[in-house]
């Protein structure tokens, strides 16, 4: 695929956005592109190094993927680039130095990554729009960037207060006395104004250094001259009057000691002035204090990229947490829809402190820190939190079309709207979310509460997994009901019911149960059905490899609108995930690959067939079957 694209030398614009294309960006891309849009796919890896030769690019958008590692330093010759969007990925490390060469860049978006370091490399760029929110940037926000018309930088660990100006000299080598600084040289604002300073910063520095050296040498010369005169005067006195000479000598000696002391004091003062001018080391950790249940003040140091909200602002946005604003409820508390004055809509999870143990409450900020770093297009993003007045609140992005559970089991037309292709897309998206938690995050994140109620759908039925990282705060309420019943009939794996141990393999089992829901339209536990059919896993597992039985298991809401081979392969994946022994369940990366192959084969079958046999493949086209990296 990359070779084919690389040969399209005359192509100027390439838009492959919103296709769920997987794997890495190919090394070979059309070399003469002026516009490249790969946004909202499932691309992994890094930017290809071949970008260094694509100097005609004026627009580059790779947002909404799973790209990781430090950003490739490939932009030294991209003077035509006007828009660069790298947002909503997993890029880490510092902003590459070649960004300073983007002399025509007007829009830069790198929000929702894991970038570190400072923003100083951007100060010379002609930016009109800059978004660096929700990263790990530290130090001070450069004053030059604050004049950008649209500048968003919340959700980082910047230091408060104005940034100190850079020292107007190059630090001397180790061992060289620091004589070139004085109180009047703290920054450009305190230096005497001159045309040279306005026209040439380097001339100003040279002039300032020369002036300081001249003053210091002049003072030293005067001191030495004074000491010499005193010694001559002392000798003259000794010749004429021994006693008086001795007194004079003692006076001169005392005078010399006084001069020495003054020189030492001046030297100390100068050193202190130099020390005052040094920029303090950037604080890379956000320090928070919170009151625990036992009255102790716990000091937590951990990087938190989410925004801190006040209780008052959240009360206003939720109409004082009114009943009408409730959109969900879980074991930790209720979820409210919040509408802010700027038009932004978010979801607020108000945690009931009585549901938290003392240890869990004290670890709240640590959990927030971990959750704030989760970045994936199929995971609901944590954008803020609140710990004011002993409250514990989490602020999430708002997904407005409800949960998969409600769509399958409580919506009158939900199951009908979820055609087969939409169900496959939901399975693939949530599989990728779990793959990210298990195999990309370090250390691995075990969800522990994977179920259809925690899979939220947007208007296009794209899945967004919620409650990721809440395991540290979420009590085992299912075990309180009945460990044995939940282990056999619910989402939880058998090993959890027996030992209470929950691992990534337990998440895989829960994922298999959700796939069974998508296949059958049934709940994992339904007491209204005959006893032999109440447990979905027990009832469905023996029939997954029986073609005739499988056809009878399919959700009636699909009205037979599904490809038989796709259904069979879907069932094969379920059978692997719900195996009783955890060691025989596949890792989520293999599940993702199997689902991708299912989609690709279905697309190939569709292309070979001129008629669609009544099957709705529109959603599968959206998966980007024809173009796969």
C-alpha positions in Angstrom: 0.0 0.0 0.0 2.8 2.4 0.9 4.6 1.6 -2.4 1.4 2.4 -4.3 0.9 5.7 -2.6 4.6 6.6 -3.1 4.3 6.3 -6.8 1.5 8.8 -7.0 4.0 11.6 -7.6 1.4 14.0 -9.2 -1.1 13.8 -6.3 -1.4 17.1 -4.4 -4.2 16.3 -1.9 -4.8 13.1 0.0 -7.7 12.7 2.5 -8.1 9.4 4.2 -9.7 10.6 7.4 -12.4 8.8 9.4 -11.7 5.4 7.9 -10.5 3.3 10.9 -7.3 2.6 9.0 -5.0 0.5 11.2 -1.2 -0.2 11.5 1.5 2.4 10.8 1.6 5.3 8.4 3.5 4.0 5.3 7.0 5.2 4.8 6.4 6.1 1.2 3.8 8.9 0.7 3.2 11.0 -2.5 6.2 13.3 -2.4 4.5 16.4 -3.8 1.5 16.5 -1.5 0.4 19.9 -0.3 -2.4 18.6 1.9 -2.4 15.3 3.9 -5.3 14.3 6.2 -5.1 11.0 8.1 -7.3 12.1 11.0 -9.5 9.9 13.1 -8.2 6.5 12.1 -6.4 3.9 14.2 -2.9 4.5 13.0 -0.1 3.6 15.4 3.7 4.0 15.4 5.2 7.4 14.6 5.3 9.9 11.8 7.3 8.5 8.9 10.8 9.9 8.3 9.9 10.4 4.6 8.1 13.6 5.7 11.4 15.3 5.6 11.3 15.3 1.8 7.7 16.5 1.5 8.5 20.1 1.7 5.5 21.3 -0.3 3.1 20.4 2.5 0.9 23.3 3.7 -1.6 21.1 5.7 -0.9 18.0 7.8 -3.5 16.4 10.1 -2.9 13.1 11.9 -5.2 13.8 14.9 -7.4 11.2 16.6 -5.1 8.2 16.1 -2.8 6.1 18.4 0.5 7.5 17.2 3.2 7.4 20.0 6.9 7.9 20.7 8.6 11.3 20.4 7.5 13.4 17.4 9.9 12.8 14.5 12.3 15.8 14.0 11.5 16.1 10.3 10.2 19.7 9.9 13.4 21.7 9.3 12.5 22.5 5.6 8.7 22.8 5.8 8.5 26.5 5.4 5.2 26.1 3.5 3.4 24.4 6.4 0.5 26.5 7.7 -1.6 24.0 9.6 -0.2 21.1 11.7 -2.6 19.0 13.8 -1.0 16.2 16.0 -3.7 16.3 18.7 -5.4 13.3 20.4 -2.5 10.8 20.1 0.1 9.4 22.5 3.1 11.5 21.4 5.7 11.9 24.2 9.0 13.7 24.7 9.8 17.3 23.9 8.7 19.4 21.0 11.3 18.8 18.3 13.7 21.7 17.6 12.8 21.7 13.9 9.4 23.2 14.8 11.3 26.6 15.1 11.8 26.4 11.3 8.0 26.5 10.5 8.1 30.1 9.5 4.6 30.2 8.0 2.8 28.1 10.6 -0.4 29.7 11.7 -2.2 26.8 13.4 -0.6 24.2 15.7 -2.6 21.7 17.7 -0.9 19.2 19.9 -3.5 18.8 22.7 -4.3 15.5 24.4 -0.8 13.9 24.1 1.9 13.2 26.6 4.4 15.8 25.5 6.9 17.2 28.0 9.5 20.0 28.3 8.9 23.7 27.6 7.3 25.7 24.8 10.3 28.0 24.1 10.9 26.5 20.7 7.5 28.0 19.5 8.1 31.6 20.5 9.3 32.8 17.1 6.5 31.2 15.1 3.7 33.4 13.5 0.9 31.5 15.2 -2.7 32.5 15.3 -4.0 29.3 16.9 -2.1 27.2 19.4 -3.5 24.4 21.5 -1.2 22.5 23.9 -3.8 21.5 26.5 -3.6 18.3 28.4 0.0 17.4 28.1 2.9 17.3 30.6 4.6 20.6 29.7 6.4 22.3 32.6 8.3 25.6 33.3 6.7 29.0 32.5 4.5 29.9 29.6 6.6 32.2 27.4 5.3 35.8 27.3 5.5 35.8 23.5 2.9 33.1 23.2 0.4 34.9 25.4 -0.3 37.4 22.6 -1.5 34.6 20.2 -5.2 35.3 19.4 -6.3 31.7 20.3 -4.0 30.1 22.8 -5.2 27.1 25.0 -2.7 25.7 27.5 -4.7 24.3 30.5 -4.2 20.8 31.7 -0.4 21.1 32.0 2.1 21.6 34.9 3.2 25.1 34.1 4.6 27.2 36.9 2.5 30.1 38.2 3.5 33.8 37.9 5.4 35.6 35.1 8.4 33.9 33.6 11.8 35.4 34.6 13.6 37.0 31.6 16.6 35.1 30.3 20.0 36.4 31.6 21.6 38.8 29.1 24.9 36.9 28.9 26.4 33.5 28.2 27.3 31.7 31.4 31.1 31.5 32.0 32.9 28.2 31.9 33.3 26.3 35.3 35.8 27.9 37.5 35.6 31.4 36.0 34.5 34.2 38.4 31.0 35.4 37.7 31.8 39.2 37.4 29.6 40.1 34.4 26.3 40.4 36.2 25.0 43.3 38.3 21.7 44.4 39.6 20.9 46.5 36.5 21.1 43.6 34.1 18.2 41.4 35.2 16.5 41.6 31.8 15.9 43.7 28.8 13.2 45.8 30.5 15.8 47.1 33.1 18.6 47.7 30.6 19.0 51.3 29.2 17.0 51.8 26.1 19.1 52.3 22.9 18.6 51.9 19.2 21.2 49.1 19.3 19.1 47.1 21.8 16.0 47.5 19.6 17.8 46.5 16.5 20.3 43.9 17.7 20.1 41.8 20.8 23.6 40.6 20.3 25.0 44.2 20.2 23.2 45.0 23.4 24.7 42.0 25.1 28.2 42.8 24.0 27.8 46.5 25.0 26.4 45.5 28.4 29.3 43.0 29.0 31.9 45.6 28.0 30.4 48.2 30.3 30.4 45.9 33.2 34.0 44.7 32.7 35.1 48.4 32.3 33.4 49.4 35.6 34.8 46.4 37.5 38.4 47.0 36.2 38.1 50.8 37.1 37.0 49.9 40.7 39.9 47.4 41.1 42.4 50.0 39.7 41.2 52.7 42.2 41.4 50.3 45.1 44.9 49.2 44.2 45.9 52.8 43.8 44.5 53.7 47.2 46.3 50.9 48.9 49.6 51.9 47.3 49.2 55.5 48.5 48.4 54.3 52.0 51.6 52.1 52.1 53.8 55.0 50.9 52.2 57.3 53.5 52.9 54.6 56.2 56.6 54.3 55.3 57.0 58.1 55.4 55.5 58.2 58.9 57.7 55.4 60.2 60.8 57.4 59.2 59.9 60.5 61.2 58.0 59.0 64.2 58.3 55.4 65.3 55.4 55.4 67.7 53.1 57.4 65.6 54.2 55.3 62.6 53.3 52.2 64.4 49.9 53.7 65.2 49.5 54.8 61.6 50.6 51.4 60.4 48.0 49.8 62.6 45.4 52.3 61.2 46.5 51.4 57.6 46.3 47.7 58.5 42.9 48.2 59.9 42.0 50.2 56.9 43.3 47.4 54.6 41.3 44.8 56.6 38.2 47.1 56.2 38.9 47.4 52.5 39.3 43.6 52.2 36.0 43.1 54.1 34.2 45.6 51.9 35.6 43.8 48.8 34.4 40.4 50.2 31.0 41.9 50.9 30.8 43.3 47.4 31.8 39.9 46.0 29.2 38.1 48.1 26.5 40.6 47.1 27.5 40.1 43.4 27.4 36.3 43.8 24.0 36.6 45.5 22.7 38.8 42.7 23.8 36.2 40.2 22.1 33.5 42.2 18.9 35.5 42.3 18.9 35.7 38.5 19.0 32.0 38.0 15.8 30.5 36.8 14.5 28.0 39.5 14.2 24.5 38.2 10.8 23.7 36.7 8.4 21.9 38.9 7.4 18.8 37.0 4.9 17.6 39.5 1.6 19.2 40.5 1.4 19.3 44.3 -2.0 18.9 45.8 -3.2 18.8 49.5 -6.4 17.2 50.5 -8.1 16.3 53.8 -8.5 12.6 54.6 -11.3 11.0 56.6 -9.0 10.6 59.5 -8.3 14.3 59.6 -4.7 13.9 58.4 -3.4 16.2 55.7 -2.1 14.0 52.9 0.5 15.5 50.5 0.4 14.0 47.1 2.9 14.7 44.3 1.9 13.4 41.0 1.5 14.8 37.5 -2.2 15.7 36.8 -3.0 16.8 33.3 -6.7 17.4 34.0 -8.2 20.7 34.9 -9.1 21.5 38.5 -12.7 22.8 38.8 -14.4 24.6 41.7 -17.5 23.1 43.3 -19.4 26.4 42.5 -18.7 26.1 38.8 -19.9 22.5 38.7 -23.0 23.3 40.7 -23.9 26.1 38.3 -23.4 23.8 35.2 -25.6 21.0 36.7 -28.3 23.3 38.1 -27.1 22.3 41.6 -26.9 18.7 40.7 -30.6 18.5 39.9 -32.6 15.3 39.3 -33.3 16.4 35.8 -29.6 16.5 34.9 -28.9 12.8 36.0 -27.8 10.7 33.0 -26.5 7.7 34.8 -25.7 6.0 38.1 -23.0 3.5 39.2 -21.5 2.0 42.3 -19.5 5.2 43.1 -22.3 7.7 42.5 -24.4 9.5 40.0 -23.4 11.1 36.7 -24.8 14.5 35.7 -25.0 16.4 32.5 -23.2 19.8 32.9 -23.8 22.7 30.5 -21.3 25.6 31.0 -21.8 29.2 30.1 -19.4 28.9 27.1 -21.6 26.3 25.6 -19.4 23.3 26.5 -21.2 20.2 27.6 -19.5 17.7 29.9 -20.4 14.8 32.2 -19.8 15.1 36.0 -19.4 11.9 38.1 -20.2 12.9 41.7 -18.6 10.3 43.9 -20.3 9.3 47.1 -17.6 9.4 49.7 -19.4 6.8 51.7 -18.6 4.4 48.9 -14.9 4.9 49.4 -12.7 3.3 52.0 -10.2 5.5 53.8 -7.4 4.3 51.7 -9.3 4.8 48.5 -10.3 8.4 49.4 -6.7 9.3 50.2 -5.6 7.8 46.8 -8.2 9.8 44.9 -5.7 12.3 43.4 -3.3 9.4 42.4 -6.2 7.8 40.5 -7.0 11.1 38.9 -3.4 11.5 37.8 -3.4 8.0 36.2 -6.8 8.5 34.5 -5.8 11.9 33.1 -3.0 10.4 31.1 -5.3 7.9 29.2 -5.6 9.1 25.6 -7.4 7.0 23.0 -10.2 7.7 20.5 -12.3 4.9 22.0 -11.9 5.9 25.6 -13.9 8.6 27.4 -11.4 11.3 28.3 -11.1 12.7 31.8 -10.9 16.4 31.4 -11.1 17.6 35.0 -11.7 16.9 38.7 -12.7 18.7 41.9 -11.5 18.0 45.5 -12.9 21.3 47.0 -14.7 21.1 50.4 -14.1 17.4 50.8 -16.0 16.7 47.5 -14.8 14.1 45.0 -15.9 14.8 41.5 -14.7 13.7 38.1 -15.3 15.7 34.9 -15.5 13.7 31.6 -16.2 14.5 28.0 -19.9 14.1 27.3 -21.1 11.3 24.9 -24.7 12.0 24.2 -26.3 8.9 22.6 -26.4 6.7 25.6 -24.9 3.3 26.4 -24.7 0.1 24.4 -26.6 -1.6 27.1 -29.6 0.8 26.8 -29.4 0.7 23.0 -29.6 -3.1 23.0 -32.0 -3.8 25.8 -34.2 -0.7 26.6 -34.5 1.3 23.4 -37.6 0.7 21.2 -35.7 1.2 18.0 -32.1 0.9 19.2 -31.5 -2.7 18.3 -33.0 -2.0 14.8 -30.7 1.0 14.3 -27.7 -1.1 15.4 -27.3 -3.1 12.2 -24.7 -5.8 11.9 -22.0 -3.6 10.6 -22.5 -1.1 13.4 -22.2 -4.0 15.9 -18.9 -5.1 14.4 -17.6 -1.6 14.6 -18.6 -1.3 18.3 -16.8 -4.6 19.0 -13.6 -3.4 17.1 -13.6 0.0 18.8 -13.9 -1.4 22.3 -11.4 -4.1 21.6 -8.9 -1.4 20.6 -9.6 0.5 23.8 -8.8 -2.6 25.9 -5.7 -3.3 23.8 -4.5 0.2 24.6 -5.2 -0.3 28.3 -3.6 -3.7 28.5 -0.7 -3.5 26.1 0.2 0.2 25.5 -0.2 1.7 28.9 2.7 1.1 31.3 1.9 -0.4 33.7 -1.1 -2.2 32.2 -4.5 -0.9 33.2 -7.1 -3.5 34.1 -10.6 -2.2 33.6 -12.3 -4.6 36.1 -15.8 -3.4 35.2 -16.1 -4.0 31.5 -19.7 -4.2 30.5 -22.1 -2.9 27.9 -23.4 -0.2 30.3 -19.8 1.3 30.3 -19.7 1.5 26.5 -21.0 4.9 25.4 -22.1 5.5 21.8 -21.9 8.8 19.9 -24.2 9.8 17.1 -22.3 7.7 14.5 -22.3 4.6 16.9 -18.6 4.9 17.6 -17.9 3.3 21.0 -16.2 5.2 23.9 -15.3 3.0 26.9 -16.0 4.8 30.2 -14.7 4.3 33.8 -11.2 3.4 32.7 -8.8 3.6 35.6 -11.5 3.7 38.2 -10.7 0.2 39.5 -8.6 1.8 42.3 -11.7 3.5 43.7 -14.5 1.1 42.7 -15.4 -1.4 45.5 -16.3 -4.9 44.5 -20.0 -4.4 44.7 -20.7 -7.4 42.4 -19.0 -9.7 44.9 -21.2 -8.3 47.7 -24.3 -9.5 45.8 -23.1 -13.0 45.2 -19.6 -13.9 44.1 -20.7 -17.3 42.8 -23.7 -15.9 40.9 -21.7 -13.1 39.3 -18.9 -15.4 38.3 -21.3 -17.8 36.6 -24.0 -15.6 35.2 -22.6 -12.0 34.9 -19.7 -10.4 33.1 -17.0 -11.5 35.6 -14.7 -14.4 34.7 -14.9 -17.7 36.6 -11.5 -17.2 38.2 -12.7 -14.0 39.8 -15.6 -15.8 41.4 -13.3 -18.5 42.8 -10.3 -16.4 44.0 -11.2 -12.7 43.7 -8.3 -12.3 41.3 -9.0 -10.0 38.4 -6.4 -9.7 35.5 -6.3 -8.5 31.9 -7.5 -12.0 31.0 -10.6 -11.4 33.1 -11.3 -8.2 31.0 -11.0 -10.4 27.8 -13.7 -12.7 29.2 -16.0 -9.7 29.9 -15.3 -8.5 26.4 -16.5 -11.9 25.1 -19.7 -11.5 27.1 -20.3 -8.1 25.5 -19.8 -9.6 22.0 -22.4 -12.2 22.9 -24.8 -9.3 23.7 -24.1 -7.8 20.3 -24.7 -11.1 18.6 -27.8 -12.2 20.4 -29.4 -9.0 21.8 -29.7 -10.8 25.1 -28.7 -9.6 28.6 -25.8 -11.6 30.3 -28.3 -12.5 33.1 -32.0 -12.6 32.4 -34.2 -14.2 35.1 -37.3 -13.8 32.9 -36.1 -16.5 30.5 -36.3 -20.3 31.0 -33.8 -21.5 33.6 -31.6 -23.1 30.9 -31.3 -19.8 29.1 -30.9 -17.4 32.0 -27.1 -17.3 31.8 -26.1 -16.1 28.4 -22.6 -17.6 28.4 -23.8 -21.0 29.5 -26.6 -21.1 27.0 -24.7 -19.7 24.0 -21.2 -21.2 24.3 -22.1 -24.8 23.2 -23.9 -23.4 20.1 -21.2 -21.1 18.8 -19.7 -23.6 16.4 -23.1 -25.0 15.2 -24.1 -23.1 12.1 -27.8 -23.9 12.3 -28.0 -23.2 16.0 -25.9 -20.0 15.6 -28.5 -18.6 13.0 -31.2 -19.1 15.6 -29.2 -17.2 18.3 -28.9 -14.0 16.3 -30.7 -11.0 17.6 -34.2 -11.0 15.9 -33.9 -7.2 15.6 -31.4 -7.8 12.7 -34.1 -9.4 10.6 -31.6 -11.8 9.0 -29.6 -8.8 7.6 -26.1 -10.2 8.2 -23.4 -12.1 6.2 -23.3 -15.7 7.3 -19.5 -16.0 7.1 -19.0 -12.8 9.1 -21.4 -14.1 11.8 -19.4 -17.4 12.0 -16.1 -15.6 12.4 -17.6 -13.3 15.0 -18.7 -16.4 17.0 -15.3 -17.9 16.7 -13.8 -14.8 18.4 -16.4 -15.0 21.2 -15.6 -18.7 21.8 -11.9 -17.8 22.4 -12.6 -15.0 24.7 -15.1 -16.8 27.1 -13.0 -19.9 27.6 -13.1 -20.9 31.3 -9.3 -21.1 31.7 -7.7 -17.6 31.5 -4.4 -18.9 30.0 -6.3 -20.0 26.9 -7.9 -16.6 26.2 -6.1 -14.5 23.6 -4.5 -11.1 24.4 -6.6 -8.1 23.1 -4.1 -7.4 20.3 -5.0 -10.8 18.8 -8.7 -10.1 19.2 -8.2 -6.7 17.4 -6.4 -8.4 14.6 -9.1 -11.1 14.2 -11.8 -8.4 14.1 -9.9 -6.4 11.5 -9.5 -9.5 9.3 -13.2 -10.1 9.7 -13.9 -6.6 8.4 -11.4 -6.8 5.6 -12.8 -10.2 4.4 -16.3 -8.9 4.5 -15.3 -5.9 2.4 -13.5 -8.1 -0.1 -16.6 -10.3 -0.4 -18.7 -7.2 -1.0 -16.4 -5.9 -3.7 -16.6 -9.3 -5.5 -20.3 -9.3 -5.4 -22.3 -6.9 -7.6 -25.4 -7.3 -5.4 -25.4 -6.9 -1.7 -28.1 -9.5 -1.0 -29.9 -7.0 1.2 -27.0 -6.7 3.6 -26.2 -3.2 4.9 -22.5 -2.6 4.3 -22.5 1.1 4.6 -21.0 1.1 8.1 -18.3 -1.4 7.0 -17.3 0.9 4.2 -16.7 3.5 7.0 -14.1 1.1 8.5 -11.8 1.7 5.5 -11.7 -1.8 4.2 -10.4 -0.8 0.8 -7.4 1.1 2.2 -5.4 -0.7 4.9 -1.9 0.2 6.0 
